Amino acid sequence: MRTVPIQLPETVFSALRKNPEEFIQEMRIAAAAKWYELGEISQAKAAEIAGLSRAEFINALSRYQVDFMQYTAQELAEELTNVD
């Protein structure tokens, strides 16, 4: 795993009432949820970025009011035609 250092003002931790480790974890989940919502990454990749299992990530999506199914109408139709 690669470590990427970022600098944040000390005030961000107290604003969200989180210690630095909790803040970074929440930031990973928030970023993954947004990228997933925008369709830029898959659910599996988003869970990996968030550092969660797929089931845990799906549960986290509800906190951000993101639907766990990010299918377009066309993608859903294609999936349904492939169901046996």
KOLNUDREN-885247 format. One record per residue: y, z, x of N, C-alpha, C in turn; residue number from 1. Coordinates in nm, 3 decimals. Last residue first. Example, Ala and Ser with C-alpha at 12.3 -4.5 7.8 and 13.67 -1.06 7.14 Angstrom:
// residues 2
{n.v=-0.225 n.w=0.708 n.u=1.285 ca.v=-0.106 ca.w=0.714 ca.u=1.367 c.v=0.003 c.w=0.787 c.u=1.290 num=2}
{n.v=-0.569 n.w=0.780 n.u=1.319 ca.v=-0.450 ca.w=0.780 ca.u=1.230 c.v=-0.330 c.w=0.780 c.u=1.320 num=1}
END
This chain:
// residues 84
{n.v=-1.567 n.w=-1.639 n.u=-3.051 ca.v=-1.694 ca.w=-1.688 ca.u=-3.109 c.v=-1.729 c.w=-1.619 c.u=-3.236 num=84}
{n.v=-1.244 n.w=-1.743 n.u=-2.983 ca.v=-1.329 ca.w=-1.634 ca.u=-3.028 c.v=-1.454 c.w=-1.692 c.u=-3.091 num=83}
{n.v=-1.068 n.w=-1.945 n.u=-2.930 ca.v=-1.174 ca.w=-1.922 ca.u=-2.832 c.v=-1.268 c.w=-1.808 c.u=-2.870 num=82}
{n.v=-0.880 n.w=-1.935 n.u=-3.123 ca.v=-0.969 ca.w=-2.050 ca.u=-3.126 c.v=-1.085 c.w=-2.032 c.u=-3.029 num=81}
{n.v=-0.742 n.w=-1.703 n.u=-3.047 ca.v=-0.823 ca.w=-1.701 ca.u=-3.168 c.v=-0.919 c.w=-1.819 c.u=-3.177 num=80}
{n.v=-0.604 n.w=-1.794 n.u=-2.821 ca.v=-0.704 ca.w=-1.687 ca.u=-2.808 c.v=-0.799 c.w=-1.687 c.u=-2.928 num=79}
{n.v=-0.433 n.w=-1.979 n.u=-2.943 ca.v=-0.530 ca.w=-2.024 ca.u=-2.844 c.v=-0.642 c.w=-1.922 c.u=-2.827 num=78}
{n.v=-0.279 n.w=-1.806 n.u=-3.101 ca.v=-0.358 ca.w=-1.910 ca.u=-3.166 c.v=-0.467 c.w=-1.962 c.u=-3.072 num=77}
{n.v=-0.157 n.w=-1.658 n.u=-2.897 ca.v=-0.245 ca.w=-1.591 ca.u=-2.991 c.v=-0.335 c.w=-1.692 c.u=-3.061 num=76}
{n.v=-0.001 n.w=-1.856 n.u=-2.778 ca.v=-0.105 ca.w=-1.789 ca.u=-2.700 c.v=-0.205 c.w=-1.720 c.u=-2.791 num=75}
{n.v=0.171 n.w=-1.918 n.u=-2.994 ca.v=0.082 ca.w=-2.020 ca.u=-2.940 c.v=-0.032 c.w=-1.957 c.u=-2.861 num=74}
{n.v=0.310 n.w=-1.681 n.u=-3.029 ca.v=0.229 ca.w=-1.732 ca.u=-3.139 c.v=0.129 c.w=-1.835 c.u=-3.088 num=73}
{n.v=0.267 n.w=-1.480 n.u=-2.732 ca.v=0.346 ca.w=-1.570 ca.u=-2.815 c.v=0.254 c.w=-1.620 c.u=-2.927 num=72}
{n.v=0.186 n.w=-1.139 n.u=-2.679 ca.v=0.142 ca.w=-1.276 ca.u=-2.699 c.v=0.248 c.w=-1.355 c.u=-2.773 num=71}
{n.v=0.170 n.w=-0.864 n.u=-2.589 ca.v=0.282 ca.w=-0.953 ca.u=-2.558 c.v=0.237 c.w=-1.099 c.u=-2.564 num=70}
{n.v=0.093 n.w=-0.567 n.u=-2.710 ca.v=0.046 ca.w=-0.705 ca.u=-2.719 c.v=0.165 c.w=-0.798 c.u=-2.700 num=69}
{n.v=0.231 n.w=-0.332 n.u=-2.700 ca.v=0.129 ca.w=-0.354 ca.u=-2.597 c.v=0.070 c.w=-0.495 c.u=-2.601 num=68}
{n.v=0.581 n.w=-0.327 n.u=-2.733 ca.v=0.453 ca.w=-0.360 ca.u=-2.795 c.v=0.351 c.w=-0.389 c.u=-2.685 num=67}
{n.v=0.778 n.w=-0.061 n.u=-2.637 ca.v=0.732 ca.w=-0.195 ca.u=-2.599 c.v=0.596 c.w=-0.217 c.u=-2.661 num=66}
{n.v=0.906 n.w=0.188 n.u=-2.634 ca.v=0.909 ca.w=0.103 ca.u=-2.753 c.v=0.880 c.w=-0.044 c.u=-2.720 num=65}
{n.v=0.856 n.w=0.357 n.u=-2.433 ca.v=0.964 ca.w=0.261 ca.u=-2.411 c.v=0.979 c.w=0.163 c.u=-2.527 num=64}
{n.v=0.639 n.w=0.492 n.u=-2.529 ca.v=0.760 ca.w=0.570 ca.u=-2.498 c.v=0.880 c.w=0.480 c.u=-2.479 num=63}
{n.v=0.450 n.w=0.289 n.u=-2.540 ca.v=0.506 ca.w=0.339 ca.u=-2.666 c.v=0.631 c.w=0.422 c.u=-2.642 num=62}
{n.v=0.374 n.w=0.256 n.u=-2.275 ca.v=0.456 ca.w=0.153 ca.u=-2.340 c.v=0.519 c.w=0.203 c.u=-2.468 num=61}
{n.v=0.200 n.w=0.464 n.u=-2.224 ca.v=0.337 ca.w=0.474 ca.u=-2.174 c.v=0.428 c.w=0.372 c.u=-2.240 num=60}
{n.v=-0.037 n.w=0.361 n.u=-2.332 ca.v=0.025 ca.w=0.478 ca.u=-2.394 c.v=0.170 c.w=0.492 c.u=-2.351 num=59}
{n.v=-0.078 n.w=0.159 n.u=-2.144 ca.v=-0.059 ca.w=0.123 ca.u=-2.285 c.v=0.006 c.w=0.239 c.u=-2.360 num=58}
{n.v=-0.118 n.w=0.317 n.u=-1.917 ca.v=-0.001 ca.w=0.230 ca.u=-1.925 c.v=0.027 c.w=0.190 c.u=-2.070 num=57}
{n.v=-0.361 n.w=0.439 n.u=-1.978 ca.v=-0.242 ca.w=0.522 ca.u=-1.961 c.v=-0.115 c.w=0.439 c.u=-1.972 num=56}
{n.v=-0.523 n.w=0.208 n.u=-1.979 ca.v=-0.508 ca.w=0.289 ca.u=-2.102 c.v=-0.384 c.w=0.377 c.u=-2.093 num=55}
{n.v=-0.503 n.w=0.131 n.u=-1.710 ca.v=-0.454 ca.w=0.042 ca.u=-1.814 c.v=-0.431 c.w=0.118 c.u=-1.945 num=54}
{n.v=-0.376 n.w=0.399 n.u=-1.509 ca.v=-0.486 ca.w=0.319 ca.u=-1.560 c.v=-0.428 c.w=0.230 c.u=-1.670 num=53}
{n.v=-0.084 n.w=0.368 n.u=-1.295 ca.v=-0.157 ca.w=0.424 ca.u=-1.408 c.v=-0.281 c.w=0.340 c.u=-1.435 num=52}
{n.v=0.117 n.w=0.269 n.u=-1.136 ca.v=0.028 ca.w=0.371 ca.u=-1.080 c.v=-0.053 c.w=0.441 c.u=-1.186 num=51}
{n.v=0.276 n.w=0.063 n.u=-1.207 ca.v=0.310 ca.w=0.194 ca.u=-1.261 c.v=0.227 c.w=0.305 c.u=-1.200 num=50}
{n.v=0.135 n.w=-0.146 n.u=-1.089 ca.v=0.269 ca.w=-0.113 ca.u=-1.039 c.v=0.309 c.w=0.028 c.u=-1.083 num=49}
{n.v=-0.094 n.w=-0.139 n.u=-1.258 ca.v=-0.105 ca.w=-0.118 ca.u=-1.113 c.v=0.029 c.w=-0.076 c.u=-1.053 num=48}
{n.v=0.019 n.w=-0.205 n.u=-1.503 ca.v=-0.046 ca.w=-0.075 ca.u=-1.487 c.v=-0.060 c.w=-0.040 c.u=-1.339 num=47}
{n.v=0.102 n.w=-0.466 n.u=-1.440 ca.v=0.201 ca.w=-0.364 ca.u=-1.475 c.v=0.143 c.w=-0.224 c.u=-1.459 num=46}
{n.v=-0.143 n.w=-0.591 n.u=-1.405 ca.v=-0.052 ca.w=-0.580 ca.u=-1.291 c.v=0.053 c.w=-0.473 c.u=-1.317 num=45}
{n.v=-0.241 n.w=-0.572 n.u=-1.670 ca.v=-0.316 ca.w=-0.512 ca.u=-1.558 c.v=-0.226 c.w=-0.492 c.u=-1.437 num=44}
{n.v=-0.050 n.w=-0.718 n.u=-1.812 ca.v=-0.068 ca.w=-0.577 ca.u=-1.841 c.v=-0.141 c.w=-0.506 c.u=-1.726 num=43}
{n.v=0.136 n.w=-0.938 n.u=-1.591 ca.v=0.029 ca.w=-0.906 ca.u=-1.686 c.v=0.023 c.w=-0.755 c.u=-1.709 num=42}
{n.v=0.487 n.w=-1.018 n.u=-1.582 ca.v=0.363 ca.w=-0.971 ca.u=-1.520 c.v=0.262 c.w=-0.939 c.u=-1.629 num=41}
{n.v=0.684 n.w=-1.121 n.u=-1.743 ca.v=0.683 ca.w=-1.161 ca.u=-1.602 c.v=0.556 c.w=-1.120 c.u=-1.529 num=40}
{n.v=0.740 n.w=-1.053 n.u=-2.001 ca.v=0.635 ca.w=-1.150 ca.u=-1.977 c.v=0.626 c.w=-1.197 c.u=-1.834 num=39}
{n.v=0.908 n.w=-0.851 n.u=-2.062 ca.v=0.969 ca.w=-0.981 ca.u=-2.038 c.v=0.867 c.w=-1.091 c.u=-2.012 num=38}
{n.v=0.725 n.w=-0.640 n.u=-2.066 ca.v=0.792 ca.w=-0.680 ca.u=-2.190 c.v=0.853 c.w=-0.820 c.u=-2.178 num=37}
{n.v=0.670 n.w=-0.622 n.u=-1.792 ca.v=0.564 ca.w=-0.661 ca.u=-1.885 c.v=0.625 c.w=-0.712 c.u=-2.015 num=36}
{n.v=0.917 n.w=-0.535 n.u=-1.700 ca.v=0.865 ca.w=-0.664 ca.u=-1.652 c.v=0.752 c.w=-0.715 c.u=-1.741 num=35}
{n.v=0.924 n.w=-0.288 n.u=-1.838 ca.v=1.025 ca.w=-0.392 ca.u=-1.863 c.v=0.975 c.w=-0.528 c.u=-1.819 num=34}
{n.v=0.704 n.w=-0.152 n.u=-1.728 ca.v=0.713 ca.w=-0.175 ca.u=-1.873 c.v=0.811 c.w=-0.287 c.u=-1.904 num=33}
{n.v=0.776 n.w=-0.141 n.u=-1.457 ca.v=0.655 ca.w=-0.214 ca.u=-1.498 c.v=0.659 c.w=-0.246 c.u=-1.647 num=32}
{n.v=1.005 n.w=0.021 n.u=-1.474 ca.v=1.014 ca.w=-0.116 ca.u=-1.421 c.v=0.895 c.w=-0.199 c.u=-1.467 num=31}
{n.v=0.891 n.w=0.259 n.u=-1.577 ca.v=0.998 ca.w=0.189 ca.u=-1.649 c.v=1.010 c.w=0.043 c.u=-1.604 num=30}
{n.v=0.710 n.w=0.328 n.u=-1.374 ca.v=0.661 ca.w=0.300 ca.u=-1.509 c.v=0.765 c.w=0.219 c.u=-1.587 num=29}
{n.v=0.884 n.w=0.369 n.u=-1.158 ca.v=0.777 ca.w=0.269 ca.u=-1.149 c.v=0.727 c.w=0.229 c.u=-1.287 num=28}
{n.v=1.038 n.w=0.579 n.u=-1.261 ca.v=1.103 ca.w=0.452 ca.u=-1.230 c.v=0.999 c.w=0.340 c.u=-1.219 num=27}
{n.v=0.849 n.w=0.782 n.u=-1.270 ca.v=0.907 ca.w=0.733 ca.u=-1.395 c.v=0.975 c.w=0.597 c.u=-1.375 num=26}
{n.v=0.808 n.w=0.813 n.u=-0.993 ca.v=0.697 ca.w=0.774 ca.u=-1.080 c.v=0.750 c.w=0.717 c.u=-1.211 num=25}
{n.v=1.065 n.w=0.896 n.u=-0.916 ca.v=1.009 ca.w=0.770 ca.u=-0.863 c.v=0.894 c.w=0.722 c.u=-0.950 num=24}
{n.v=1.081 n.w=1.140 n.u=-1.057 ca.v=1.177 ca.w=1.033 ca.u=-1.083 c.v=1.121 c.w=0.899 c.u=-1.037 num=23}
{n.v=0.879 n.w=1.291 n.u=-0.939 ca.v=0.870 ca.w=1.259 ca.u=-1.081 c.v=0.962 c.w=1.142 c.u=-1.116 num=22}
{n.v=0.990 n.w=1.309 n.u=-0.680 ca.v=0.858 ca.w=1.247 ca.u=-0.701 c.v=0.840 c.w=1.205 c.u=-0.846 num=21}
{n.v=1.242 n.w=1.445 n.u=-0.721 ca.v=1.234 ca.w=1.308 ca.u=-0.667 c.v=1.100 c.w=1.238 c.u=-0.692 num=20}
{n.v=1.230 n.w=1.603 n.u=-1.048 ca.v=1.234 ca.w=1.610 ca.u=-0.902 c.v=1.216 c.w=1.469 c.u=-0.848 num=19}
{n.v=1.448 n.w=1.567 n.u=-1.328 ca.v=1.321 ca.w=1.539 ca.u=-1.261 c.v=1.338 c.w=1.561 c.u=-1.111 num=18}
{n.v=1.665 n.w=1.536 n.u=-1.506 ca.v=1.592 ca.w=1.663 ca.u=-1.495 c.v=1.452 c.w=1.642 c.u=-1.437 num=17}
{n.v=1.826 n.w=1.323 n.u=-1.497 ca.v=1.704 ca.w=1.307 ca.u=-1.574 c.v=1.615 c.w=1.432 c.u=-1.572 num=16}
{n.v=2.026 n.w=1.436 n.u=-1.342 ca.v=2.062 ca.w=1.370 ca.u=-1.468 c.v=1.940 c.w=1.354 c.u=-1.557 num=15}
{n.v=1.900 n.w=1.518 n.u=-1.110 ca.v=1.942 ca.w=1.621 ca.u=-1.206 c.v=1.978 c.w=1.559 c.u=-1.341 num=14}
{n.v=1.860 n.w=1.266 n.u=-0.995 ca.v=1.747 ca.w=1.354 ca.u=-1.022 c.v=1.784 c.w=1.460 c.u=-1.125 num=13}
{n.v=2.111 n.w=1.155 n.u=-0.958 ca.v=2.018 ca.w=1.092 ca.u=-1.053 c.v=1.902 c.w=1.183 c.u=-1.088 num=12}
{n.v=2.250 n.w=1.293 n.u=-0.758 ca.v=2.278 ca.w=1.325 ca.u=-0.898 c.v=2.180 c.w=1.262 c.u=-0.997 num=11}
{n.v=2.193 n.w=1.184 n.u=-0.513 ca.v=2.127 ca.w=1.309 ca.u=-0.550 c.v=2.142 c.w=1.339 c.u=-0.699 num=10}
{n.v=2.151 n.w=0.829 n.u=-0.526 ca.v=2.239 ca.w=0.946 ca.u=-0.524 c.v=2.162 c.w=1.071 c.u=-0.570 num=9}
{n.v=1.900 n.w=0.674 n.u=-0.326 ca.v=1.953 ca.w=0.707 ca.u=-0.459 c.v=2.047 c.w=0.826 c.u=-0.445 num=8}
{n.v=1.752 n.w=0.419 n.u=-0.145 ca.v=1.846 ca.w=0.531 ca.u=-0.142 c.v=1.904 c.w=0.549 c.u=-0.282 num=7}
{n.v=1.414 n.w=0.346 n.u=-0.072 ca.v=1.536 ca.w=0.318 ca.u=-0.146 c.v=1.624 c.w=0.442 c.u=-0.139 num=6}
{n.v=1.150 n.w=0.200 n.u=0.117 ca.v=1.249 ca.w=0.308 ca.u=0.101 c.v=1.369 c.w=0.261 c.u=0.019 num=5}
{n.v=0.840 n.w=0.119 n.u=0.033 ca.v=0.972 ca.w=0.058 ca.u=0.033 c.v=1.073 c.w=0.170 c.u=0.013 num=4}
{n.v=0.519 n.w=0.085 n.u=0.159 ca.v=0.625 ca.w=0.178 ca.u=0.122 c.v=0.758 c.w=0.108 c.u=0.136 num=3}
{n.v=0.222 n.w=-0.071 n.u=0.048 ca.v=0.346 ca.w=-0.079 ca.u=0.124 c.v=0.448 c.w=0.021 c.u=0.070 num=2}
{n.v=-0.117 n.w=0.000 n.u=0.085 ca.v=0.000 ca.w=0.000 ca.u=0.000 c.v=0.123 c.w=0.000 c.u=0.089 num=1}
END
